[in-house]
Amino acid sequence: MALIFTTLSRLQKFAILIGIIPVLFYCYVIFNFSSNVPFYDDFFWGFDYIETYIQKDSVLDKIRMLLMQHNQHRFIYFRAVLLELFQLEGNLNFRHLILVGNISLFGIFAVYAFAFRRIAISWVYFLPVPFLMFQYQFMYNSIVSYDVPNMSVIFLAILTFYLACFVTPKRSYWLWIVGFFATFSNGNGIVVFFVAIILLLLQQRFRQAIYTAIVYALSLAIYFNGFQMNSGEATLNGNTFLYAFRFLGAAFFTDINSVSVALSIIAVTGIVIYFIYFFVNLIKTKFKPVENKVLLFCLGVFLFLACTAMMTAIVRAIHKVEIPDWYKNYSILFITTIYLFLINFKVNEYLQGAILGMFIWYGVGIWYSSAEKNLISYQYMKSTFEADVVNFRRYQYWSFLTAQEGVQFYERHNQQTNEFIRKGWYVLPETPLSNQVFDKRKSEKTTFIIEKSAEHYATIIKYTPKNPNDNDRIYKERYGFIVNDSTNRKYFFGATPTFNGIRGVIKYKSLFYDRVGFGVKYEYFKNAIPAGDYRVGMVFIDANKRAEWKISDQTIRVDNY
């Protein structure tokens, strides 16, 4: 066994190279799939906020705008990033906002690397961490601007806990600065200072704990000044706790709720039992300062995640909905912290080796499974944005915004987009479809599979080559479209391709191939897509911008709300 561990220590550089793979691939994904197109909440915290902020003249009014409540949150950090990018670029660029938001994930990774460095073991043991963190279960926190508030609060929270455990007393001001921004980055940020105070007390750093409590009290006074909350949705019962366990277990990557709940219950039970032992032992030693700072750091993260799970469950359990993917970062952090927590114990080198092997197997497996399952959705989102940019350019209305907007918001957001474009505050991006010209005479007549989907309230149009050849598997951008022959109006849609697999990626340098489909809702706002009968088609655009159009005589019906 000693020979195995000697070999492992010599493989550090090789392990680091392997660990870079998920990091680099994630970089490729966010650069390739993110778009400068507003998505639902972007209209509220992007267009609405910038428009109102510019109208304010006094500095005091602008500060009030920074502190303004958004649902149950106060987004100082997010708004500071938004305004700074707007000032630097002179326009609102959602793609750049998304890229800045993803910096928080790299920040989380860096904090865990620094925490791991405090454990005197080979970097080989760090190998599962990049595979756990840089996966694809959280699309809305990767290629949509939701990542700015959702990821920043996690980064700032764990950085606060790291500082509480490892920073010297003379530099405690860093703890207060980071903790303050964490408090005002998302709703669950209000528990960050509370957890940090616990960590300071366990180290018997009483003076820093008192000063931190004062900063915490001031932060809460600012946060809750004029705060309004609708308590009608809040509920605390058995379902609340089940939702909290599902919240923590969401990233175990299972569609069976009972399995994710069971796994999280097992993990939480084990952690709770250990920390009961930990505190009992602390009492026996008359509260001697805790020397294992990595263990304290893990405790801080666990407490933060437990508070977040309960806060979320209290307001969401009543709806009985699945865990949204923008919450899965918390579950991923939970799993990663369990690994750091376990590997911190040097009880037995055989046990450490078994833990490493288990988490490498699990981390690599879940990383690949999440890519295979979710990158199709990433591509669909990207192609939807690109398709609708063309629709907006032609008709000055977005087509992908559905009834959940409500007609008043829909009209307002389209007017805002046009107004921002006119003033130069927003620039529509170029897409592969931008310079393509549809010629019916050169289009290939094709018969598609057309199905009705009660689940999605849509007509699904599928193109399924029976034996995909090399041309079907090479890199292409794929879109669906519908065309009304009487009005000559054409609308584009994002398409969902099929994952090519590892062999396909290596051989064809393409993640997807031409078994593809797109959906058309039964009803749209009349300004989004007018009612009528439309023929269906698809377009495939290769790396050289050559388009292959496929059109059918099959028609579908679109109605208006």
N, C-alpha and C positions, 0 to 999 in steps of 0.2 A: 504493500500500500504506500510505503514511503517513496518507492520508486515512481508510483503514479503521480504523487503530489510534487515530486521533484520535476517530473516531466511537465506537469501543469504549469509550474512556475516558469519553465523555459518557453512555454507557449504564449506568454503574455502578449507579445507583439502580434502574433497570429490571431489571438482572441480579440485584440483591439481592432484589427483589420476586419474581422467578421462582424464585430459590433457596429462598425461604421456603415455596413450594408443597409440596415433598416433606416438609419439616419439619412443617408444619401437618397434612398428611394423615396422617403417621405418628402424631402426637399423637392425632388422631381415632381411628385404628385401635387404639392401645393402650388408650385410655379406653373405647372401645366394645366391644372383644373380650376384655379381661381379666376374670377372674371370681374371686370369693372361694371357690374350690373347690380342695381338695388334689389333687395329681396325682403319683402314684407316689413319686418321691423326697421329696415334701413330707411324706409320712408319716414318713420316716426323719429328715430334717434339720429337720422342723417339729414334728410331734406327739411323736415319740420324744425329740427333744432337749429340748424345753420340759418335758416330763414328768419327765425325768431331772434336768434342771437345777434345777427347783423343789424336788426332794427333797434337794438338797445344802444343808448348813447353813453350812459354813465358807467363808470368802472364798477360801482356798487351793483347796478342791475346785471352786469355781466357776471359778477361773482355769484349773484343769486341764481343766474342761469346755470352755472356750474354745479350748484348744490340742488338744483331742482329735482323733485322726486319723479321717478319713472317706475310705475307700478309699486312694488315694495322695495325698490332699490334707489340708491343715490350713486350716480356714475361719474364721480369726479375724474378718475383715471381715464375712463373711456372717452369722456368729453374733452379732456386735455389732449389726448392723442388725436382725436378727430379734428379739433380746432388747429392744432399745430400742423397737421398734414395739410389742412385747407389753406392755412396761411403760407406754408412753404411752396405749395404747388399752384395756388390760385384757383383750384377747383377741387371738387369732391371726388376722390378716386377710391372706390370700394376695394379694388384689388390690392392697392397699397395698404389700406386699412387691414385687410385680411392678413397680409404678409407680416405686418407689425404685430398683429394679434398672435400669430404663430411663434413669435419670439418668446412668448411666455412659456410655451412647451419646451423650448430649448433651455430656458431658464430653469424650469423644473428639473430637467435632466441634469443640468450643471450642479444644482443644489444637491441632488442625490449622489452625484459623483464626488462632490466635496465631503458629504457625510460618509460615503463609503471609504474615502481615503483615510478617515480616522480609524478604520478597522485595519489592523496590521495583517492583511492577507493579500494574496495575489490578485491582480486585476482580472485574472481569468474568472473570478467569482462575480465580477460585475457584468459578465456577458449577457445574462437574461434581461437586464434592465432596459437596454435600447429596444429589444424585441417586444417587451411589454409596453413600453411607453409610446413608441412610434408605430402604432397600428391604425386601423381604419374603421373603428366602430363609432367614430364621432365626426361624421361628415360636416355637420353644421358648425363645429368648432375647428374645422380644417379649411374649408373653402367658402365659408360664408362669414360675415363680420361678427357673428355671434361669438366668435373666438376671443374677441377683445375683452368683453366683460367676463365671460365664462372661464377663460383660461388665466386671465390676469389675477383674479382673486385667488386661484390655487397657487400660482407662482408666488405672489406677494405673501400669502399665508405661510407657506412652507419656508420661504426665505426669512420671515419673521421668527419662526420657530428655530431655524438654524442659528440665527443671530442670538436668540435668547439662550441657546445652549453653548455657543462657542465664542461669541464676541466678548472682548474684555470689558470690564465695567466702565472704563474711560470712553469707550466707543458705543455706549448704550444708546446714544442719540440716533444711530442707524436703525436700531430696533424700533424706536418711536416713529421715525420718518416712514419706514417701510410699513409698519403696522397701521399708521394713519391712512396711507393710500390703500392698504388692503381693506380697511373698514369701509372706504368709499369706492370700492371697485365693484361690489355686488352685495346683495342682501345678506348673505351668510358671512360677509366680512366683519359683521358686528361681534362675532365670537372670537376673533383672532387675538385681540389683546387679552381677553379672559384666559385663553389657553396659555398665552405667553407668560402671564402672571403666575399660573400654576407651575410652569417649568422653572421660573426664577425662584419661587419659594422652595421647590424641591432641591435647589442648589444652595439654599440659605443665602441668597443674594437679596436680602430684605430691602436694602436701600433702593436698588434698581426696581424691585417689585412695587415699592410705594410710588416711585416716580412714574412707573408705567401705569399704575392704577390712576394717577392724576391725569395723565395724558388720555387714558381710556375714558375717564369721566367727561373730560372736555369733548372728546370725539363723539360720545353718545349724546351729549347735550346739543351739539351741532346737528347730528344725524336726525334726532327725533324732534327738533324744533319745527313745528308746523307739519309734522308727519301725519299723513292720513292713511288708514288701513281699513279695508273691508274685512271684518272678521267673520262674515257669513259663511265663507268656504272652510274656515278652520274647523278641524275635527280631530278628536283624540279618542281612538278606540282600538280594537284588535286589528282592524284593517290598516290603521296608521302604522303600527309596528311591522306588519307584513310588508307594507310598501317600503318602509325604511330598510328592511332586510333585502328586498328586491333591488332597491337603489344601490346598496353596497355590492350586491352580487350580479348586477346587470352585465358586467364585462366578462363574466365567466364564459360567455359565448355559448349560451344555450337558449333555445326557444321555449324550453319547458320551464315555466315560472317556478314550479315546485323545486326543480333542481337548483336553480339560482338561489332561491330562498334557503334551501337546505345547506348549500355550500357556504353561504354567507353566515348562517346561524352557527355552523361548525367553526368557521374562522373567528367570528366574534366571541363565541363561547370560550375558545382556546385563549384568545387575547385577554378576555375579562378574567379568566381563572389565573392566568399568569400575573396580571397586574394586581389582583387581590393578594396573591402571595407576595408580590413586590411591596405593597403597602403594609402588609402585616410584618414583613421583615424590616421595613423602615421604622415601624413603631418599636419593634424589639431593639433596634440599634439606636433608639432615642433620636430619631430623625437626623441621622448623620447626613451630610450633603451627598447627593447621588453623584458618583464619579463616572458612571458609564453614560457619557453624553449622547452617544448614538442611540442608546435605549431611550433616553429622554426625548430625543428628536422624534423617534417613532411614536412614543406616547403622545406627543403634541399633535402629530398628523392624525393618529387614530381618534383623538378627542375632537379634532376639527371635523373629520369625516362623519363621526357619530352625530355631532350637532347639526351638520349640514343635512344628513339623511333625515333626521327628525323634523327639522324646519321645513324641508321640502315635503315630507309625508303629511305634515299637519295641514298643509294647504292644497295638496294634490290628491291625497288618497281618496277623497270623496268622489273624484271623477272616474275612478277605476279604469285608468288608461295605462298603456304600456309606458315604460321608462323612456322618455325622449333621449335621442342619441347624444344631445349636448350635455347630459348628466353622466354619461359613461366614463368621462375622464376621472370622475371621483372614484368610480369602481376600479378603474385601471390603477389609480394611485393607491387604492386600498390593497390590491393584490401585490403591487410593487413594494409597498411598505411592509407587508407580511414577509416578503422575501428578505428585505434588508434587516428586519427584526430577527428572523430565524438565523440568517448567516452571521449575525453579530455574536452569537453564542459559540464559543470554541470548546464545547463540552467534549466533542469526539470528532476526530478528523474524518472518520468513516461516515458519520452522520452529516457532516458538512458536505462531503462529496456527494452523498445521496440527495441532499437538498439542492445542490448545484445541478446535478443531472436531471432531477425532476423539473426544475424551473426552466432549464434550457429546453427540455422536451416540450413543456407547456408553452413557454414564451415563443419559440420558433413556430410551433404548431398554430397558436392563436394568431400570430402575426400573418402567416400565410393564409389561414382560413378567413381572416378579416379582409385581406386584400381580395381574395377570390370572390367573397360574398358581396363586399361593399364598393369596390372600385367601379363596378357597373353603375351604381347609383351616383358616384362622383361624375362619371362620364355623362350620365343622363342629365344631371344638374347643369354641367358645363354646356352641353349641347342645347339644353332648354334656354339658357341665358343667351347663347349665340343666335339661336333661331329667333328669339323674341326681339333682339336688337334690330334684326331686319324688319320684323313686323312693325316695330315702333317707328323706324325710319320711314316706312311707307305710309303708315296711317296715323301716326302720332298718338297711338294708344298701345299700352302693354296688353298682351293676350294671356299671359300666364297667371295674372292675378285673378283669383276665383271669388266665389260668392262670400267666402269668409271675410273678405274686405268690407263688404257692404257697399252699396252704390255710391254713397256720399264720399267715402274714403277713396273709392276707386277713381271717381272723377277728379277729386282733389289731388291725388298722387300723380295722375297723368298730367294735370295742369302744372303741378310743381315741376315735374320732369321737363316739360317743354319750356317752362320759365327759366329753370336752371341752365338748360342748354342755350337759350337765347342770351343769357347774361354771361355765358362762358364759365359758369360755376360747376358744370358737369359736361363731360365730353363722352358721347357714345363710342364704345370701342369698335375697332375693325374686327371682322370675323371672317372665317373661310367662306361664308356665304355672301359677303359684301359685294363682290364684283361678279357674281355668277348670274348668267342670263338663262332663263328657262325657255327652251324651244321645243314645243310639242312634237314637231316633225322629227327631231333627232332623239326623242325619248324612246326608251325601250318599253314596249307593251308588256306588262307584267300582271299576273294574277296573285293577289295577296290573300292571306288568311285573315278573315275579319270576324271578330268575336265581340259579344257584349259582356261587359264585366260589371256585375251588380256591386261588387266590392269597391270598385273605383268610380262607379257612376260614369263609365266611359266606354267608347268603342275602341277596341284594341286592334291595330293593323299590324300584321306580322309578315316579314319576309324570311323564308326559311329554305336556303339552298340545301338540297338533300345530301350532297357530297361536296362540302366546301373544298375548293381548290386553293392553290397558292394565292391567286388574285383576291379571293375572298378573305384571306387572312392577313394581308399586308396592312400597313398603317393607312387609315382613312378616317375622315370625319363623316358622320352619318346623321342625317336628319329626315324626318317625315314632313310631308306637306299635304295640304288639301287645296283644291282649286275649284272655284265656281265658274262654270263655263259661260253663264249668262252675264255675270258682272265682271268676270276676269280677275276677281280678287283671289289672291293666293296667300295662305298663311303657313308658316313653318313651325315645326315642333321638335323638341328634343327627342332623341331616340335612345333606346336601351339595347346595346349590343350584347354579345356573349363573350365571356372571359376566355382568352386564348390559352391560358395555362402557362406554366413555366417553359415548356418546350416551345410553345408558340411565341412567347416573348423572346426567347433566345434565337429562334430560327427566323422569325419574321419581323422582329423588333417592333411588335405591336401587341398591346395588352388585350385587344378585342378582335373579333371577326364578324362576318356579315350575317349571322343569324340575329336579326334585329327586329325591333317592334317599336311602335309609338302609340300613345293613347290620345283620343280626342274626347273631351267631356261632352255629355249630352247637351249641356246648357252653358252659355257664356253671357256676359254683359253684351248688349247689342253693339256697343262701340269697340268691344274686344274682337268679337267675330260675329258678323250679322247672321241671322237665321237663314237657312237655305240648304240645298242639296249640294254636296261637294264630292268631286272625284278625289281619289287618294293616290299618293305617290311617295317616292323616296328619292333622295339624292345622296350619292357617295362621292366625296371629294378626296383625292389622293394627296400625297406630299408635294406634288408638282402643281397643285391647284386645278387639276383636271377633274371635271365633274361628270359623273355618270348618272343620268336621270332615268328613273323608272316610273311609269304612269299606268294607271289602270282605268278601265271603264266602270269599275265598281264604284258605287256612291254610298255615302253615309249622310245622315241628317244631323244638322246642328240647329238647336233652338236657343232662344234667349230667355233670360229670367223675366 
